[in-house]
Amino acid sequence: MKKIHLVGIIVIAVAIGVIFIASNILWLFPFMRDTEQAAARYQTEVARRVALRADFFLEKKLREMGALALDLLEVDADPKKTDAIIAKFLARHADFISVNLKSLPAGADEYSVSPVSFVDGRKIITVVASLPYTSLMLVTRIAVGEVITEMANERVGIKGRVYATDAAYNVVFHEYEGVTHIDGTGNRAFMAQDGGTGRYINEANTQVLGAAVMAPSIGWTIVVEVPLTEAWANKYNAITLAVFLMLLGLVFVIILIINFRKIMAIATREEGLHKAKSEYISLLAHQLRTPLAGTKWNLKTLLDGDWGKMNEKQKRFLFF
């Protein structure tokens, strides 16, 4: 029974070790998933904030163009007067490089924004907007250095960064020198989605987690990328802790298994000693009872007078 009881204790201890390992696995995977999702949400929110800033920049320029359009409508787009109005407008707005009036094509949109191009070392966009109540349109070239500077100052974590591409995946701003175009396919196909995320290896040969958000008004894609080692730092720390705890539980189970034979041998030896002790006591009791029984029988025969009647002196000697 003692041996069976000991085996039960060993089985329970091993079961506790297995449950300990399994419980670490059970909490680890949901935590890893939540950590990945939290990192993606954080980067997406940063990208969305930057995208709103880019769209606000364009909306501001459209409002300025709207004010110019009103001035031009007041003079009925008279070529003799429009040049002076446009010249004053350009003098007040340094980021407008040029403004021209052209005929409005049939079916043209209310406004359109071109991909980024270079003019005299400056990155510019061409914004075309219809002139209300006329068959004319404003064709403006606008430098985007102001908004680029603001967005490029956005920082994410320690090594994270923000970059933007236009509809043709030309780089609007980028931290790496010499990079003018991004391949928006393959691992970066998520850039074509609003709020998409993905992993890829960037120009610095670093595996990163990227989150992309469209700035629909200006037509740019804002991407926030953070090295995986930083974005998933909590995930890696959790994995390290879980592995350590599982190894600890595994070592506990292994130690029990290795020492099981020794423990069983000790239990078997103790059981043998207990049995030998019981047999010795039983034999000793038997050996003592045998002569006592004979003595008792002899006394009984004497008292019964089988060997002759005893006198008083013999009786006193026998009992005292």
C-alpha positions in Angstrom: 0.0 0.0 0.0 2.8 2.3 0.9 4.4 1.6 -2.5 1.2 2.3 -4.3 0.8 5.6 -2.3 4.3 6.7 -3.3 3.6 5.9 -7.0 0.5 8.1 -6.8 2.5 11.0 -5.4 5.0 10.7 -8.2 2.2 10.6 -10.8 0.6 13.7 -9.3 3.9 15.5 -9.3 4.5 14.7 -12.9 1.0 15.8 -13.8 1.6 19.1 -12.0 4.7 19.6 -14.1 2.9 18.8 -17.4 0.0 21.2 -16.4 2.5 23.9 -15.6 4.1 23.6 -19.0 0.7 23.4 -20.8 -0.6 26.5 -19.0 2.4 28.5 -20.2 1.6 27.5 -23.7 -2.0 28.4 -23.3 -1.4 32.0 -22.2 1.6 32.5 -24.5 -0.2 32.3 -27.9 -3.1 34.7 -27.2 -0.6 37.1 -25.6 1.6 37.0 -28.7 -1.4 37.6 -31.0 -2.6 40.5 -28.8 0.9 42.0 -28.9 1.1 41.8 -32.7 -2.3 43.4 -33.0 -1.5 46.2 -30.6 1.7 47.1 -32.4 -0.2 47.1 -35.7 -2.9 49.3 -34.3 -0.4 51.8 -32.8 1.5 52.2 -36.1 -1.8 52.5 -38.0 -3.0 55.3 -35.8 0.3 57.2 -36.3 0.1 56.7 -40.0 -3.5 57.9 -39.9 -2.5 61.1 -38.0 0.2 61.8 -40.6 -2.2 61.1 -43.4 -4.7 63.7 -42.0 -1.9 66.2 -41.9 -1.1 65.6 -45.6 -4.7 65.9 -46.6 -5.1 69.1 -44.5 -2.1 70.5 -46.4 -3.8 69.9 -49.7 -7.2 71.3 -48.4 -5.4 74.4 -47.3 -3.9 74.8 -50.8 -7.3 74.2 -52.4 -8.8 76.9 -50.2 -6.1 79.3 -51.3 -6.8 78.4 -54.9 -10.5 78.9 -54.3 -9.8 82.4 -53.1 -7.7 83.0 -56.2 -10.5 81.7 -58.3 -12.9 84.2 -56.8 -10.5 87.0 -57.6 -10.3 85.8 -61.2 -14.1 85.5 -61.5 -14.5 89.1 -60.4 -12.6 90.2 -63.5 -14.3 87.6 -65.6 -10.9 85.9 -66.2 -9.8 88.9 -68.3 -6.3 88.0 -69.5 -5.1 91.6 -69.0 -6.0 91.5 -65.3 -5.5 87.9 -64.4 -1.7 88.1 -64.9 -1.5 90.8 -62.2 -3.8 88.9 -59.8 -1.8 85.7 -60.3 1.5 87.6 -59.8 0.3 89.0 -56.5 -1.0 85.5 -55.4 2.4 83.9 -56.1 4.1 86.7 -54.2 2.0 86.0 -51.1 2.3 82.2 -51.3 5.9 81.1 -51.7 5.0 77.4 -52.0 3.1 78.0 -55.2 5.6 77.8 -58.0 3.3 78.6 -60.9 -0.3 79.2 -61.7 -1.8 79.0 -65.2 -5.3 79.2 -66.7 -6.1 76.6 -69.3 -9.2 75.3 -71.0 -11.2 72.7 -69.0 -11.4 69.3 -70.8 -14.8 67.7 -71.0 -15.5 65.3 -68.1 -12.7 66.6 -66.0 -12.9 66.1 -62.2 -13.4 68.9 -59.7 -9.7 68.7 -58.9 -6.8 66.3 -59.4 -3.3 65.9 -57.9 -0.3 64.6 -59.9 2.5 62.4 -58.6 5.5 64.1 -57.1 8.1 65.5 -59.5 11.3 67.5 -59.1 11.7 71.1 -60.2 14.9 72.9 -59.5 15.7 70.4 -56.7 12.3 70.9 -55.1 9.6 68.2 -54.8 6.3 69.5 -56.3 2.8 68.4 -57.1 0.6 69.7 -59.9 -2.9 70.5 -58.7 -5.6 71.1 -61.3 -8.9 72.6 -60.2 -11.9 73.8 -62.3 -12.7 77.5 -62.2 -16.4 77.7 -61.2 -19.0 78.9 -63.8 -16.3 78.9 -66.6 -14.8 76.5 -69.0 -11.3 77.2 -67.5 -9.2 75.4 -65.0 -6.4 76.5 -62.7 -3.2 74.5 -63.1 -0.8 75.1 -60.2 2.5 73.6 -59.2 3.0 73.5 -55.5 6.1 72.7 -53.5 5.5 70.1 -50.8 8.6 70.8 -48.7 6.5 72.3 -45.8 4.3 69.3 -45.3 7.3 66.9 -45.9 9.2 68.6 -43.1 6.3 68.3 -40.7 5.6 64.6 -41.5 9.3 63.6 -41.5 9.6 64.9 -38.0 7.1 62.3 -36.8 8.9 59.6 -34.8 7.7 56.2 -33.8 9.6 54.4 -31.0 13.4 54.4 -31.0 14.1 53.2 -34.5 10.7 53.6 -36.2 10.2 56.0 -39.1 7.5 57.4 -41.4 7.6 57.7 -45.2 5.2 58.5 -47.9 4.7 57.6 -51.5 2.4 59.0 -54.2 0.0 57.1 -56.3 2.9 55.9 -58.5 4.9 54.8 -55.5 7.4 57.6 -56.0 8.9 58.6 -52.7 7.5 61.8 -51.3 9.9 61.7 -48.3 12.2 59.0 -47.1 14.9 58.7 -44.6 17.3 56.7 -46.8 19.4 58.7 -49.3 19.0 57.8 -53.0 15.7 56.1 -52.7 13.2 57.6 -55.1 10.7 54.7 -55.7 9.1 52.0 -53.6 8.0 48.6 -55.0 4.4 48.5 -53.9 4.0 44.8 -54.7 5.0 41.6 -53.0 5.5 42.0 -49.3 4.4 45.7 -49.6 1.2 45.0 -51.4 -0.6 46.1 -48.2 0.3 49.7 -49.1 -2.6 49.6 -51.6 -5.0 49.0 -48.7 -6.4 51.6 -46.3 -5.1 50.6 -42.9 -3.2 47.5 -44.2 -0.2 46.1 -42.3 2.6 43.7 -43.4 6.2 42.6 -42.8 9.0 43.2 -45.2 12.7 43.9 -45.4 13.4 47.6 -46.0 16.2 49.4 -47.8 18.4 49.1 -44.7 18.1 45.3 -44.9 16.0 45.3 -41.7 12.9 43.2 -41.2 10.2 45.6 -40.2 6.4 45.8 -39.4 4.8 48.3 -41.7 1.3 50.0 -41.4 -0.1 51.9 -44.3 -2.9 54.5 -44.5 -4.1 56.4 -47.6 -4.3 60.2 -47.6 -7.2 60.2 -50.1 -7.3 63.9 -50.8 -3.7 64.2 -51.8 -3.3 60.7 -53.1 -0.4 59.7 -50.9 0.2 56.5 -49.0 1.7 57.0 -45.5 3.7 54.1 -44.1 4.9 53.8 -40.6 7.6 51.1 -40.2 9.2 49.8 -37.0 11.8 47.0 -36.7 10.2 43.8 -35.6 12.7 43.6 -32.7 11.2 46.8 -31.4 7.6 46.5 -32.5 7.3 43.0 -31.0 9.6 43.6 -28.0 6.8 42.6 -25.5 6.1 39.5 -27.6 9.8 38.4 -27.5 10.0 39.1 -23.8 6.9 36.9 -23.2 8.4 34.1 -25.3 11.6 34.3 -23.3 9.7 34.2 -20.0 7.4 31.3 -21.1 10.3 29.2 -22.5 12.2 29.7 -19.2 9.1 28.7 -17.1 8.5 25.7 -19.4 12.1 24.6 -19.2 11.8 24.9 -15.4 8.8 22.7 -15.4 10.5 20.2 -17.8 13.5 20.0 -15.6 11.2 19.3 -12.6 9.6 16.5 -14.5 12.9 15.0 -15.7 14.3 15.1 -12.2 11.3 13.2 -10.9 11.6 10.6 -13.7 15.3 10.1 -13.2 14.9 9.7 -9.5 11.8 7.5 -9.7 13.8 4.3 -9.7 15.9 5.4 -6.7 12.7 6.4 -4.8 11.1 3.1 -5.7 14.2 1.1 -4.6 14.1 2.9 -1.2 10.4 2.2 -0.9 11.0 -1.5 -1.7 13.9 -1.8 0.8 11.8 -0.2 3.5 8.9 -2.5 2.7 11.3 -5.5 3.0 12.7 -4.3 6.3 9.2 -3.8 7.6 8.3 -7.4 6.5 11.5 -8.9 8.1 10.8 -7.0 11.3 7.3 -8.4 11.4 8.5 -12.0 10.8 11.2 -11.7 13.4 8.8 -10.5 16.1 6.3 -13.2 15.1 9.1 -15.9 15.4 10.3 -14.5 18.7 6.8 -14.5 20.1 6.3 -18.1 18.9 9.6 -19.2 20.5 8.7 -17.6 23.8 5.2 -19.0 23.8 6.3 -22.6 23.3 8.4 -23.1 26.5 5.9 -21.1 28.5 3.1 -23.3 27.3 5.1 -26.4 28.4 5.8 -24.9 31.8 2.1 -23.9 32.2 1.1 -27.5 31.4 3.5 -29.0 33.9 2.3 -26.7 36.6 -1.3 -27.6 35.9 -0.5 -31.3 36.2 1.2 -30.7 39.6 -1.8 -28.7 40.9 -4.2 -31.3 39.7 -2.4 -34.0 41.6 -1.6 -36.1 38.6 1.9 -36.6 40.1 0.7 -37.0 43.7 -0.8 -34.8 46.3 1.2 -31.7 47.2 1.7 -30.6 50.8 1.4 -26.9 51.9 5.1 -26.3 51.9 5.4 -27.5 48.3 2.5 -25.3 47.2 4.0 -22.2 48.9 7.3 -22.8 47.2 5.6 -23.2 43.8 3.6 -20.0 43.9 6.0 -17.7 45.9 
